[in-house]
Amino acid sequence: MPYRPFQSTYYNERMQASPALLRARAPYLVKNTITGAAIVALVIGIYTYTIKVISQDEFEDVIVPPEPVRRPQSGSTTDEVKLAMAQKKQ
């Protein structure tokens, strides 16, 4: 006996849509297609606008700071912590 997760009148044994399901979906086909196309067009429009606006920015007004000052390394961090703890105890 094959495994059946659920019994449905809208799908056959091969999980193909039955004529009843196609009839139930028919009134909404055009509206859903138009809504889907509008959502896709909106997403593409926002993406295109964003890329266009970003590509125009030259970043000439951004001040680039000089290279940060590097401190000489006096030893490992563990040694520095031990030294600080010893000075705190005194």
DAWO-V96623 format. One record per backbone hydrogen bond with DSSP energy under -0.5 kcal/mol. NH is the residue of the N-H (numbers start at 0). CO is the residue of the C=O. Records with the same first field share a line. If there is no record, write none. Layout:
BEGIN
NH: CO / CO
END
This chain:
BEGIN
7: 5
11: 15
14: 11
17: 9
21: 17
22: 18
23: 19
24: 20
25: 21
26: 22
27: 24
28: 24 / 25
31: 27
32: 28
33: 29
34: 30
35: 31
36: 32
37: 33
38: 34
39: 35
40: 36
41: 37
42: 38
43: 39
44: 40
45: 41
46: 42
47: 43
48: 44
49: 45
50: 46
51: 47
52: 48
53: 49
54: 50
55: 51 / 52
56: 52 / 53
61: 58
63: 61
64: 62
70: 68
73: 71
79: 75
80: 76
81: 77
82: 78
83: 79
84: 80
85: 81
86: 82
87: 83
88: 84
89: 85
END
